[in-house]
Amino acid sequence: MIITPLLIAIVMCAGVLAGGLGALLGIGGGVFLVPFLNSIVGVPIKIAIATSLMTVIATSSAVSAGTAGRNLINLRLGMVLEVASAAGGVAAGVTFQHLTERMLFFGFATITALIALLMLTRLDRRNVLDASAEPGTLGGRYFDEESDRPVVYRVKRLPIALLASVAAGVVSGSLGIGGGILKVPMLNAWCGVPMRAAAATSALMIGVTALASVPIQFAHGFIQPPLGAAAVLGVLVGSRMGLRFAGRARSRSVKLLMATVLLLVSTVYFFKLR
């Protein structure tokens, strides 16, 4: 493919939007960037996925730095789950070159649709304990700006979280969308973690997961440095903007936005399968 200054500018602008939404939802900007690069700009799907993985690392770094000191990131839980995610990411990086475009399209469409439906069933569910309760070994507490009170939560179903984290690593390395697309709904719906804490913890983890796959994809020639650099610069700007809204956004609105975006992405890729 021919890389022109106009293409670089378009990719950078797309990175701003992807970074903003990725930071707000904690799922990385890849779920927005990959369809844009592939379906609208015409970048080959594997190059779009590899470029997106680089932006996932940038989003993770920006969001983790922006939420530090607010106790939203559950570092203990994140490190436990990241061992499983990194293993999945390495496995995906090794097998990525053998996947066909149709397989990638089908994976994108199916996973985004399932996660969107899961989020729609949890719009009004809040995983909050009494402020005096103990969070347990892997739980946590933080001050919630929306409700203006302390929030305490306890982690449930850890084995399911570990299995889902392996799947998230595979999805991240194969589709370039950041494992947060599975981790945030999984932590919120199945493991008792509130939406804000799930998004912040996921943002920390997705960078490590993506880092496990990027060197392998670079070695196979799927990463184009000019495109990657433009996307990363855009994502860093967008992530800062997304963080400004994240603290004030209502949890229900964030879940609804995530479900809407995922359904739109799923629809696009189901049409591409025809």
Phi and psi in degrees as a GROMACS rama.xvg file:
@    title "Ramachandran Plot"
@    xaxis  label "Phi"
@    yaxis  label "Psi"
@TYPE xy
-95.2321  123.865  ILE-2
-98.0507  116.347  ILE-3
-112.666  163.194  THR-4
-57.8318  -35.3797  PRO-5
-64.6121  -42.6198  LEU-6
-62.372  -41.1383  LEU-7
-60.3802  -43.9968  ILE-8
-64.6402  -41.5235  ALA-9
-63.4876  -44.1587  ILE-10
-63.532  -39.0748  VAL-11
-64.5875  -43.1943  MET-12
-64.3586  -40.7518  CYS-13
-62.7571  -35.3122  ALA-14
-64.3293  -35.5556  GLY-15
-61.6299  -47.2321  VAL-16
-65.9008  -44.3686  LEU-17
-63.5703  -40.3595  ALA-18
-66.1442  -38.9039  GLY-19
-64.1844  -48.2926  GLY-20
-68.934  -38.0615  LEU-21
-63.5568  -40.5351  GLY-22
-68.8627  -38.2842  ALA-23
-65.6536  -40.4445  LEU-24
-97.0759  -14.1528  LEU-25
73.4673  21.2257  GLY-26
-114.282  6.4841  ILE-27
79.2318  152.546  GLY-28
-83.0964  -2.38698  GLY-29
-62.2448  -31.7485  GLY-30
-66.026  -21.5359  VAL-31
-98.3724  -37.6136  PHE-32
-72.8188  -42.1537  LEU-33
-60.833  -50.1606  VAL-34
-60.67  -36.8298  PRO-35
-65.521  -50.2881  PHE-36
-62.461  -40.6716  LEU-37
-80.5353  -48.6671  ASN-38
-83.9028  -32.6994  SER-39
-101.726  -47.1951  ILE-40
-82.6809  -27.5129  VAL-41
91.3836  17.5472  GLY-42
-72.8538  133.652  VAL-43
-51.4979  143.039  PRO-44
-57.6473  -40.0288  ILE-45
-71.0185  -34.7488  LYS-46
-70.1676  -38.5903  ILE-47
-61.8752  -41.7859  ALA-48
-65.7953  -44.2163  ILE-49
-65.4656  -40.6347  ALA-50
-62.3003  -42.3526  THR-51
-62.5988  -37.621  SER-52
-60.2692  -35.6513  LEU-53
-65.2328  -37.2144  MET-54
-71.6669  -27.943  THR-55
-61.7716  -40.3913  VAL-56
-63.5498  -41.4128  ILE-57
-65.1356  -44.6577  ALA-58
-59.8702  -44.0493  THR-59
-59.5965  -44.5768  SER-60
-64.627  -44.7611  SER-61
-65.8322  -45.3039  ALA-62
-69.5258  -40.5781  VAL-63
-62.2541  -41.0638  SER-64
-68.1513  -38.0544  ALA-65
-71.5323  -26.2918  GLY-66
-101.2  -0.0310663  THR-67
-61.8595  139.775  ALA-68
89.4887  -5.44034  GLY-69
-104.714  1.95741  ARG-70
64.7615  14.8414  ASN-71
-75.3673  -34.7322  LEU-72
-78.7018  122.213  ILE-73
-92.5536  89.2463  ASN-74
-63.2639  -40.222  LEU-75
-63.3956  -47.1121  ARG-76
-65.1792  -42.3966  LEU-77
-60.3978  -41.6714  GLY-78
-70.1925  -34.3938  MET-79
-63.5204  -47.1109  VAL-80
-73.5795  -28.0932  LEU-81
-68.5479  -27.278  GLU-82
-58.6106  -44.301  VAL-83
-69.1765  -40.4477  ALA-84
-65.7959  -41.357  SER-85
-63.7837  -37.6323  ALA-86
-61.8458  -43.2912  ALA-87
-64.6567  -37.0788  GLY-88
-65.1673  -40.9307  GLY-89
-64.5184  -43.8767  VAL-90
-60.4207  -41.2294  ALA-91
-67.2923  -39.9191  ALA-92
-61.8237  -36.0369  GLY-93
-71.1462  -37.7491  VAL-94
-93.2352  -6.67514  THR-95
-56.7409  -42.7958  PHE-96
-65.5219  -16.1105  GLN-97
-92.9365  -5.39593  HIS-98
-83.6148  139.454  LEU-99
-85.5007  163.575  THR-100
-59.9677  -40.8631  GLU-101
-63.0496  -40.0828  ARG-102
-63.3012  -40.3573  MET-103
-67.1315  -42.3317  LEU-104
-60.6291  -45.6953  PHE-105
-64.1911  -41.4739  PHE-106
-62.7515  -43.6288  GLY-107
-59.4312  -50.6191  PHE-108
-63.5788  -44.965  ALA-109
-68.4617  -48.1826  THR-110
-65.9771  -43.7395  ILE-111
-64.4735  -36.534  THR-112
-66.6287  -45.6522  ALA-113
-63.2155  -43.0941  LEU-114
-67.801  -36.7952  ILE-115
-62.0371  -44.2143  ALA-116
-63.9582  -38.2815  LEU-117
-62.4316  -43.3627  LEU-118
-65.5996  -35.6286  MET-119
-65.7779  -27.3419  LEU-120
-80.0167  -7.99453  THR-121
-120.889  23.2478  ARG-122
-59.8618  -39.7588  LEU-123
-106.951  13.7232  ASP-124
-93.3749  124.703  ARG-125
-118.765  126.445  ARG-126
-91.4035  72.4231  ASN-127
-125.344  132.728  VAL-128
-98.9127  173.498  LEU-129
-61.7898  143.859  ASP-130
-60.1928  -23.7058  ALA-131
-88.3435  -3.96419  SER-132
-74.0336  157.292  ALA-133
-89.6909  132.46  GLU-134
-75.3324  -14.5763  PRO-135
83.7823  -174.495  GLY-136
-64.3877  -44.1138  THR-137
-107.482  1.43182  LEU-138
-79.2854  -167.83  GLY-139
-165.502  177.076  GLY-140
-146.831  147.074  ARG-141
-157.367  168.373  TYR-142
-94.708  124.082  PHE-143
-95.3067  119.068  ASP-144
-70.0052  -29.5834  GLU-145
-66.0516  -46.8703  GLU-146
-94.5006  -9.00723  SER-147
59.3212  43.9241  ASP-148
-156.927  162.454  ARG-149
-67.7021  146.644  PRO-150
-121.125  131.912  VAL-151
-121.969  136.512  VAL-152
-141.162  156.425  TYR-153
-124.975  134.972  ARG-154
-79.2029  132.492  VAL-155
-119.974  161.073  LYS-156
52.5994  52.6049  ARG-157
-59.2052  -41.6853  LEU-158
-56.8458  -39.8974  PRO-159
-64.4407  -39.6832  ILE-160
-62.3429  -38.8244  ALA-161
-66.3958  -43.9975  LEU-162
-63.7925  -42.3667  LEU-163
-65.721  -30.9514  ALA-164
-69.3225  -37.6062  SER-165
-61.1182  -46.0376  VAL-166
-61.6528  -38.1848  ALA-167
-64.1471  -38.2849  ALA-168
-64.0514  -40.83  GLY-169
-65.2338  -44.9019  VAL-170
-62.0163  -43.0369  VAL-171
-61.3637  -49.125  SER-172
-69.981  -30.7669  GLY-173
-84.991  -37.7897  SER-174
-110.429  -9.13261  LEU-175
68.8779  24.6909  GLY-176
-109.852  6.01661  ILE-177
78.0892  131.488  GLY-178
-66.2848  -7.7884  GLY-179
-62.232  -23.4148  GLY-180
-62.7734  -25.5194  ILE-181
-99.6389  -37.2567  LEU-182
-67.5213  -43.8795  LYS-183
-63.4714  -52.5213  VAL-184
-62.1264  -36.8739  PRO-185
-64.7461  -47.6732  MET-186
-63.7716  -37.4191  LEU-187
-77.5233  -44.5194  ASN-188
-83.9566  -36.0489  ALA-189
-109.99  -25.4049  TRP-190
-110.954  4.15485  CYS-191
79.4103  17.7354  GLY-192
-96.8557  126.991  VAL-193
-58.3596  157.318  PRO-194
-58.0662  -44.4432  MET-195
-64.5987  -44.6368  ARG-196
-67.7157  -37.6635  ALA-197
-63.2755  -42.7786  ALA-198
-66.0191  -43.4687  ALA-199
-68.4521  -41.9126  ALA-200
-66.6233  -40.9717  THR-201
-62.3572  -39.9445  SER-202
-60.8363  -35.4995  ALA-203
-66.2795  -43.6973  LEU-204
-73.0881  -35.4861  MET-205
-63.9984  -29.6449  ILE-206
-66.6132  -41.887  GLY-207
-66.3876  -40.0779  VAL-208
-62.7404  -45.9561  THR-209
-64.3811  -36.9665  ALA-210
-62.402  -25.9758  LEU-211
-71.648  -23.1196  ALA-212
-101.945  -30.0135  SER-213
-58.3485  -47.2167  VAL-214
-59.2935  -35.2132  PRO-215
-68.3  -42.4648  ILE-216
-69.8809  -33.7028  GLN-217
-64.0681  -40.8323  PHE-218
-63.4926  -29.0802  ALA-219
-89.0774  0.554058  HIS-220
84.6274  14.6923  GLY-221
-83.8767  -17.6604  PHE-222
-93.3207  122.682  ILE-223
-99.9414  107.642  GLN-224
-51.0433  -43.7026  PRO-225
-60.7071  -43.238  PRO-226
-65.7988  -43.2071  LEU-227
-61.3015  -43.4193  GLY-228
-64.8887  -42.7077  ALA-229
-63.2634  -43.8171  ALA-230
-65.3038  -40.9784  ALA-231
-64.8558  -43.156  VAL-232
-60.752  -43.3712  LEU-233
-63.9546  -41.8881  GLY-234
-65.3866  -38.2578  VAL-235
-62.4928  -40.4577  LEU-236
-66.7613  -47.4029  VAL-237
-63.3767  -35.847  GLY-238
-63.2102  -39.6294  SER-239
-63.8386  -37.5956  ARG-240
-68.4057  -41.8067  MET-241
-63.6109  -35.7755  GLY-242
-64.7775  -30.6507  LEU-243
-65.0312  -32.5428  ARG-244
-88.3414  -24.863  PHE-245
-59.9866  -40.0705  ALA-246
-69.5023  -26.4142  GLY-247
-100.907  -14.1192  ARG-248
-71.7809  143.266  ALA-249
-74.6535  142.84  ARG-250
-58.7877  -41.0081  SER-251
-62.9639  -39.8238  ARG-252
-66.747  -39.0785  SER-253
-63.5428  -43.8698  VAL-254
-63.1963  -42.4535  LYS-255
-65.649  -39.9709  LEU-256
-63.3628  -43.497  LEU-257
-60.6921  -46.7337  MET-258
-62.9025  -40.7845  ALA-259
-63.7011  -46.6239  THR-260
-63.2008  -43.0992  VAL-261
-64.7018  -38.7981  LEU-262
-65.5826  -37.9612  LEU-263
-64.5538  -44.2122  LEU-264
-63.2867  -42.1514  VAL-265
-61.0052  -42.7358  SER-266
-61.3987  -43.1973  THR-267
-58.3959  -44.7175  VAL-268
-79.7694  -26.0092  TYR-269
-66.8622  -35.4398  PHE-270
-67.3077  -34.5142  PHE-271
-68.6924  -19.1997  LYS-272
-77.8039  -15.9262  LEU-273
